[in-house]
Amino acid sequence: MIQEALYKVTHGQDLSYDLAKDTMNKIMSGDVAEVPMAGFLCALAAKGPTVDEVTAFAEVMREKAGSVPHEQTVVEIVGTGGDEANTFNISTTSGFIISAAGIPVAKHGNRSVSSKCGAADLIEALGAKLELNGEQNEAVLNKANMCFMFAPVYHQAMKYAGPVRKALGVRTVFNILGPLANPAGATVELMGVYDKSLVEPLARVLANLGVKRGAVVHGFDGLDEITATNKTYVCEINNGSFTSYEFDPKDYGFEYADKTELEGGDATVNAEITRRVLGGEQGGKRTAVLLNAGMAIYLAKEGLTLAESIEEAKNMIDSGKALATMEQFVKATQEV
């Protein structure tokens, strides 16, 4: 049972790192009944989780997850979802551009929860094989410089919390844990969040989890990405130090897009959007992926400025490399 943790959070008290870790271990081992688990998750959400609590929970998820063996420095680009904006798949589309720039991408994701098309839905609609294990994804990463880790394959222990999350139907700490539990142990990460209040705390969590270079972002328009319609709040991680600032696309020569320009549809529609954007289509969608891919390239490649990194992202699209990388990735998943 988790009586001590349940008592503390229902009384608005924070858990120690050790108690948080013990509690999540019990949840992920099937040792907590559904009613106390639901009570704990709701009370924790009402209290608001701390950096120590989220760090401990994410460490347990990583420890219980399958892994992808590799020897490279890999990048994760991911959003929490839950921004209710129904945009096209900005992070995943950006991933192909980052990979084309010579940076290994190990993306982790799931099917849609809050939108019409999650990262996994898009990957499948592009023709890629989804349910690959660690060894298969290692082969795909080596061949295509990118892999996609489908969350249910790697996080088997989530089966204990899954029914409770579904029955509750409200945001819990698990909404932010997925992007923190990359099975490849990415040490460079661009993470978008659905609420401004999460930006700085989750940057600290990422650093606790071993991320050396990273950024947590939230658009002024509510997007869990670097937005193309306005400024974006950023907390940048650089080997244990943190810098918070506002990122403005206008500083890099872009006009603001209209929010409707970033809208997507179901998986079939979004797959077509990804192909068109990677194929060179102009407009707000292109701006959004250039900004996000550019930021990730900047984080991953030492010595490049953000402006140079955005320029490199442009070159990856305009040279045809980004589209070729996507096609190579799809082919590699089919061949393992």
C-alpha positions as CSV (number, residue, x, y, z in Angstrom):
1,M,0.0,0.0,0.0
2,I,1.0,3.6,-0.3
3,Q,-0.7,5.0,2.8
4,E,2.1,7.4,3.8
5,A,2.4,8.9,0.4
6,L,-1.4,9.2,0.0
7,Y,-1.7,10.9,3.4
8,K,1.0,13.4,2.6
9,V,-0.3,14.5,-0.8
10,T,-3.9,14.7,0.4
11,H,-2.6,17.1,3.1
12,G,-0.7,19.1,0.6
13,Q,2.7,17.9,1.7
14,D,5.6,17.1,-0.7
15,L,7.1,13.6,-0.9
16,S,10.8,13.1,-0.3
17,Y,12.7,11.7,-3.3
18,D,12.9,8.3,-1.6
19,L,9.2,8.1,-0.8
20,A,8.3,9.2,-4.3
21,K,10.5,6.5,-5.8
22,D,9.1,3.8,-3.5
23,T,5.5,4.9,-4.3
24,M,6.1,4.8,-8.1
25,N,7.8,1.5,-7.8
26,K,4.7,0.1,-6.1
27,I,2.4,1.5,-8.7
28,M,4.6,0.2,-11.6
29,S,4.8,-3.3,-10.0
30,G,1.0,-3.7,-9.7
31,D,1.1,-3.5,-5.9
32,V,-1.4,-0.6,-5.6
33,A,-5.1,-1.1,-6.0
34,E,-7.0,1.2,-8.4
35,V,-8.9,3.3,-5.8
36,P,-5.8,4.4,-3.7
37,M,-3.9,4.9,-7.0
38,A,-6.6,7.2,-8.3
39,G,-6.7,9.1,-5.0
40,F,-3.0,9.5,-5.1
41,L,-2.8,10.7,-8.7
42,C,-5.7,13.2,-8.2
43,A,-4.3,14.6,-4.9
44,L,-0.8,14.9,-6.4
45,A,-2.3,16.8,-9.3
46,A,-4.1,19.2,-6.9
47,K,-1.0,19.7,-4.9
48,G,1.3,20.1,-7.9
49,P,4.3,17.7,-8.2
50,T,7.8,18.9,-7.3
51,V,11.0,18.5,-9.2
52,D,12.2,15.8,-6.8
53,E,8.9,13.9,-7.1
54,V,8.9,14.0,-10.9
55,T,12.6,13.1,-11.1
56,A,11.9,10.0,-8.9
57,F,8.9,8.9,-10.9
58,A,10.7,9.3,-14.2
59,E,13.7,7.3,-12.9
60,V,11.4,4.4,-12.0
61,M,9.7,4.5,-15.4
62,R,13.2,4.4,-17.1
63,E,14.4,1.6,-14.8
64,K,11.3,-0.5,-15.7
65,A,11.4,0.3,-19.4
66,G,12.9,-1.7,-22.2
67,S,15.9,0.1,-23.8
68,V,17.5,0.7,-27.2
69,P,21.3,-0.1,-27.1
70,H,23.4,2.5,-28.9
71,E,26.7,4.3,-28.6
72,Q,25.8,7.7,-30.0
73,T,24.6,10.9,-28.4
74,V,20.9,10.8,-29.4
75,V,18.3,13.6,-29.5
76,E,14.7,13.5,-28.3
77,I,12.2,16.0,-29.6
78,V,8.8,15.7,-27.9
79,G,5.8,17.5,-26.6
80,T,3.6,16.5,-23.6
81,G,0.5,16.9,-25.8
82,G,-2.6,18.2,-24.0
83,D,-2.4,21.7,-25.5
84,E,-5.8,21.0,-27.3
85,A,-4.6,22.9,-30.4
86,N,-4.9,19.9,-32.9
87,T,-1.8,21.0,-34.8
88,F,-0.1,18.8,-37.3
89,N,2.8,16.6,-35.9
90,I,5.4,19.3,-35.5
91,S,7.9,17.4,-33.3
92,T,7.9,14.2,-35.4
93,T,8.2,16.1,-38.7
94,S,11.1,18.2,-37.2
95,G,12.8,14.9,-36.2
96,F,13.4,14.0,-39.8
97,I,15.1,17.3,-40.4
98,I,17.3,16.9,-37.4
99,S,18.3,13.4,-38.4
100,A,19.0,14.7,-42.0
101,A,21.5,17.1,-40.4
102,G,23.6,14.2,-39.2
103,I,22.2,14.1,-35.6
104,P,20.9,10.7,-34.4
105,V,17.2,11.0,-33.3
106,A,15.6,8.5,-30.9
107,K,12.0,9.6,-30.7
108,H,9.6,8.1,-28.2
109,G,5.9,8.4,-28.5
110,N,2.4,6.9,-28.4
111,R,-0.9,7.0,-30.2
112,S,-3.1,10.1,-29.8
113,V,-4.6,11.0,-26.4
114,S,-5.8,14.5,-26.8
115,S,-5.5,15.2,-30.6
116,K,-6.6,13.4,-33.7
117,C,-3.1,12.1,-34.5
118,G,-0.3,11.2,-32.1
119,A,3.3,10.6,-33.1
120,A,2.8,6.9,-33.4
121,D,-0.3,7.4,-35.6
122,L,1.8,9.5,-37.9
123,I,4.7,7.1,-38.0
124,E,2.3,4.3,-39.0
125,A,0.5,6.4,-41.6
126,L,3.9,7.2,-43.2
127,G,4.2,3.5,-43.8
128,A,6.7,2.7,-41.0
129,K,6.5,-0.5,-38.9
130,L,5.6,0.6,-35.4
131,E,6.1,-2.2,-32.8
132,L,9.9,-2.6,-32.9
133,N,11.9,-3.9,-29.9
134,G,15.2,-2.5,-28.7
135,E,17.4,-4.6,-31.0
136,Q,15.3,-3.8,-34.0
137,N,15.3,-0.1,-33.2
138,E,19.1,-0.2,-32.7
139,A,19.3,-1.5,-36.3
140,V,17.0,1.2,-37.6
141,L,18.9,3.9,-35.8
142,N,22.2,2.6,-37.3
143,K,20.7,2.5,-40.8
144,A,18.5,5.6,-40.9
145,N,20.0,7.8,-38.1
146,M,16.6,7.8,-36.5
147,C,14.3,5.4,-34.6
148,F,10.8,5.6,-33.1
149,M,10.2,3.8,-29.8
150,F,6.5,3.0,-29.5
151,A,5.7,3.5,-25.8
152,P,3.6,0.4,-25.1
153,V,6.5,-1.8,-26.3
154,Y,8.9,-0.3,-23.9
155,H,6.8,0.6,-20.9
156,Q,5.0,-2.6,-20.1
157,A,4.7,-1.6,-16.4
158,M,2.4,1.2,-17.5
159,K,-0.4,-1.4,-17.8
160,Y,-1.0,-1.1,-14.1
161,A,-1.7,2.6,-14.3
162,G,-3.3,2.7,-17.7
163,P,-6.9,1.8,-16.7
164,V,-6.9,4.3,-13.8
165,R,-5.6,7.1,-16.1
166,K,-8.3,6.3,-18.6
167,A,-11.1,6.1,-16.0
168,L,-10.1,9.4,-14.4
169,G,-10.0,11.2,-17.8
170,V,-8.1,14.2,-16.3
171,R,-4.5,15.2,-16.4
172,T,-2.2,13.4,-14.0
173,V,1.6,13.4,-13.5
174,F,1.8,10.6,-16.2
175,N,1.0,13.3,-18.8
176,I,4.5,14.8,-18.2
177,L,6.3,11.5,-17.5
178,G,6.2,10.1,-21.0
179,P,8.5,12.7,-22.5
180,L,10.9,12.3,-19.6
181,A,11.1,8.5,-19.9
182,N,13.0,8.1,-23.2
183,P,14.1,4.4,-23.5
184,A,17.3,5.4,-25.3
185,G,18.4,7.7,-22.5
186,A,18.6,10.8,-24.8
187,T,21.1,13.4,-23.4
188,V,19.9,16.1,-25.7
189,E,16.2,17.0,-25.6
190,L,13.8,19.6,-26.8
191,M,10.6,19.2,-24.8
192,G,7.3,21.1,-25.2
193,V,4.9,21.5,-22.4
194,Y,1.2,22.4,-22.2
195,D,1.6,24.9,-19.3
196,K,4.0,27.8,-18.8
197,S,4.4,26.8,-15.1
198,L,6.0,23.6,-16.1
199,V,8.8,25.1,-18.2
200,E,11.5,25.7,-15.6
201,P,10.7,22.8,-13.2
202,L,10.8,20.3,-16.0
203,A,14.1,21.7,-17.3
204,R,15.5,20.9,-13.8
205,V,14.0,17.4,-14.0
206,L,15.6,16.8,-17.4
207,A,19.0,17.9,-16.0
208,N,18.5,15.5,-13.1
209,L,17.8,12.7,-15.5
210,G,21.1,13.2,-17.4
211,V,20.2,15.7,-20.2
212,K,23.3,17.8,-20.9
213,R,21.9,20.1,-23.5
214,G,18.2,20.7,-23.7
215,A,15.3,23.1,-23.7
216,V,11.8,23.1,-22.3
217,V,9.4,25.3,-24.3
218,H,5.8,26.6,-24.2
219,G,4.3,28.9,-26.8
220,F,2.6,32.2,-25.9
221,D,-0.4,30.8,-27.8
222,G,-0.5,27.7,-25.6
223,L,1.3,25.3,-27.9
224,D,3.5,22.5,-26.5
225,E,6.2,23.4,-29.1
226,I,8.1,26.4,-30.3
227,T,5.2,28.2,-31.9
228,A,5.3,30.0,-35.2
229,T,2.3,32.3,-34.3
230,N,3.9,34.3,-31.4
231,K,6.8,34.2,-29.0
232,T,7.8,31.1,-27.0
233,Y,8.9,30.7,-23.4
234,V,12.2,28.8,-23.2
235,C,14.3,27.4,-20.4
236,E,17.6,26.2,-21.8
237,I,19.8,23.6,-20.1
238,N,23.5,23.7,-20.6
239,N,25.4,21.2,-18.6
240,G,23.6,21.9,-15.3
241,S,23.0,25.6,-15.8
242,F,19.7,27.1,-16.8
243,T,18.8,30.2,-18.9
244,S,15.2,31.4,-19.3
245,Y,14.3,33.7,-22.2
246,E,11.6,34.5,-24.7
247,F,12.2,33.3,-28.3
248,D,10.7,35.4,-31.0
249,P,10.5,34.1,-34.6
250,K,10.7,37.7,-35.9
251,D,14.2,37.9,-34.6
252,Y,15.1,35.3,-37.1
253,G,13.4,36.8,-40.1
254,F,10.0,35.0,-39.9
255,E,6.6,36.6,-39.9
256,Y,4.0,35.2,-37.4
257,A,1.8,32.5,-38.8
258,D,-1.9,32.3,-38.2
259,K,-2.8,29.6,-35.7
260,T,-5.1,28.0,-38.3
261,E,-2.0,27.4,-40.5
262,L,-0.7,24.9,-38.0
263,E,-3.8,22.8,-37.8
264,G,-3.7,19.2,-38.8
265,G,-6.2,16.4,-39.1
266,D,-6.2,12.6,-38.7
267,A,-3.2,10.4,-39.4
268,T,-3.7,10.3,-43.1
269,V,-4.0,14.1,-43.4
270,N,-1.0,14.6,-41.1
271,A,1.2,12.1,-43.1
272,E,0.4,14.1,-46.2
273,I,1.3,17.4,-44.4
274,T,4.6,15.9,-43.2
275,R,5.5,14.8,-46.8
276,R,4.6,18.2,-48.2
277,V,6.5,20.2,-45.6
278,L,9.6,18.0,-46.0
279,G,9.1,18.3,-49.7
280,G,9.5,22.1,-49.5
281,E,6.0,23.5,-49.2
282,Q,6.1,27.1,-47.9
283,G,4.0,28.7,-45.1
284,G,3.3,28.5,-41.4
285,K,3.9,24.8,-41.1
286,R,7.3,25.1,-42.6
287,T,8.1,27.9,-40.2
288,A,7.1,25.8,-37.2
289,V,9.3,22.9,-38.1
290,L,12.2,25.1,-39.0
291,L,12.1,26.7,-35.6
292,N,11.8,23.4,-33.7
293,A,14.3,21.5,-35.8
294,G,16.6,24.6,-35.6
295,M,16.5,24.7,-31.8
296,A,17.2,21.0,-31.6
297,I,20.2,21.3,-34.0
298,Y,21.5,24.2,-32.0
299,L,21.3,22.1,-28.8
300,A,23.0,19.1,-30.4
301,K,25.8,20.8,-32.4
302,E,28.2,22.7,-30.3
303,G,29.6,25.8,-31.9
304,L,26.5,26.6,-34.0
305,T,24.4,29.7,-33.2
306,L,20.6,29.3,-33.2
307,A,20.4,31.4,-36.4
308,E,22.9,29.1,-38.1
309,S,21.0,26.0,-36.9
310,I,17.7,27.3,-38.3
311,E,19.5,27.9,-41.6
312,E,20.8,24.3,-41.5
313,A,17.3,23.1,-41.0
314,K,16.2,25.1,-44.1
315,N,19.0,23.5,-46.1
316,M,17.9,20.0,-45.1
317,I,14.5,20.6,-46.6
318,D,15.6,22.5,-49.6
319,S,18.3,20.0,-50.6
320,G,15.8,17.1,-50.4
321,K,17.7,15.5,-47.6
322,A,14.9,15.7,-45.0
323,L,12.4,13.9,-47.3
324,A,15.0,11.3,-48.2
325,T,15.7,10.7,-44.5
326,M,12.0,10.1,-43.8
327,E,11.8,7.6,-46.7
328,Q,15.0,5.9,-45.5
329,F,13.6,5.6,-42.0
330,V,10.3,4.1,-43.2
331,K,12.3,1.6,-45.4
332,A,14.6,0.7,-42.5
333,T,11.7,-0.1,-40.2
334,Q,10.2,-2.5,-42.8
335,E,13.4,-4.4,-43.3
336,V,14.3,-5.3,-39.7
